[in-house]
Amino acid sequence: MSKRFLLLLCILFTNYLPQSLVSETVNNTDDWQLADIPPKLVQTKQPEIIFAMIAGEMRAVAELNAEHGFYAYSPSGDYCAMQFGNGYAFVKTVSFSNQKPRYVPEVDRLNDLQNPIYDYLVTHQKTAVYNSTQSNSKQIASLWENLRYPVLARMIKTDKAGEKTAWLTIRLGDRLGYVRLDDVALDKGIPILTYHHILKDSENKHFRDTSTTTSVEAFREQMNYLKQAGYQTLSLADVEDYLNKSANLPGKAVVLTFDDGLKSVYRYALPILRHNRQQATLFIISSRIKTQPQKWSAHDLQFMNKQEIKDSRDVFNIQSHTHFLHRLDNHNSPILFSRKEHTIMLDFKRSMRILSRFEPEQRYLAYPFGGYNQSAMDAAKDAGLHLAVTTIQGKVKLGDNPFALKRLYAFRTDPLEKFAQMVGNSEKSVINQNIIIDR
């Protein structure tokens, strides 16, 4: 059990103590320590659904089978906490039996519970979890559909008839569980979609040949597909947790990003996202923020003003696209490449300082034109940033460099079937090549 979780329980408990008693107990804290309280072996009286936070949403995530032993922590109110994936799930306290479990977990003689997470599985349906990899193994629980669940190990078992079965080892309720690989899919990564300029097809006269201009019609169709297909739009904080193995995420997940801070995004993309209750990250070039609103023109690249940025924060998380570094040199190359690390870092920090007026937590960066090198990555880290995204095509996978994350481009001409494959957890990698960027 994490010390952070124990500390939270202590704070919640303290809130219910009389203030006189609290003041008496905190006079001397020199010898205070967080107790490492071990979980207790429990079983439920009947099959019991458990709940966990998945990317900010509390939802049903699994079902425990009765009479099988799991480990749960001391109750706090009506619920007990138990380890689930990268976090905790919650079980009704009254659902537990006072008797010793009929089926006790086997002793972890090989210390498999301490294995580092090396992959995620993705559930597409209710998925059985077994107590062993033997042919007569008992089902101890079920994982619900639409989950990314951490995997500790993968193995191949051969039965007496010579038939091979691939198994994945997981940790559930602080005990080992086993899932057939055929019942799930291995995680192919999280798609981060990149958008820049949004225009109606009928008004797009000057940007039809650029890959980074999307039609309103295509964008609406893509966002509606994500909503109808059950995709949850994640924040970059969720991606950070994914890479750090510190939170549970859904199987159907996508991240939306918009580079530059263009007025067309405020005019067209924002209402669609707001209607669908979808969130996104807006990477703004802080030197190009306008003081007053510009009269709309579909023929130019216009930038959002201060009030428009403020008004969009219910949908957009405002992050940095640098301050003065979003320029090309005489050789049509990002000017960032010719700058020293310290100069790059100062530009990042200046942009972060300006944008903190709209979003105090400045943690994420989009490199100008996707151009980056080791100096840029080091500067981002020194500036206090946590992640940085590029324009290299691909999905974000466990183990990726957090300062060189891949993204995907969906063209306005892409059929919906191709878009669905691009964002899905399919075996086939779908990417668009030869990106032509608005200059």
ABEGO torsion letter per residue (X at the ends): XBAAAAAAAAAAAAAABBAAAAAAAAABAAABBBBBBBBBBBBBABBBBBBBBBGGBBBBABBBBBGBBBBBBBBBEABBBBBBEABBBBBBAAABBABBBABBBBBBAAGAAABBBABBBBBABBBBBBABABAABBBABBBBBGBBBBBABBBBBBBAAGBBBBBBBBBBGGBBBBBBAAABBBBAEBBBBBBABBBBAAABAAAAABAABBBAAAAAAAAAAAAAAGBBBBBAAAAAAAAAGABBBBABBBBBBBBGGBAAAAAAAAAAAAAAGBBBBBBBBAAABBABBBBBBAABBBBBBAAAAAAAAAABBBBBAEAAABBBBAAGBBAAAABBAAAAAAAAAAAAAAAAAABABBABBBBBGGBBBAAAAAAAAAAGBABBBBABBEBBBBGBBAABBBBBBBBAABBAAAAAAAABBBABBBBBBGBBBBX
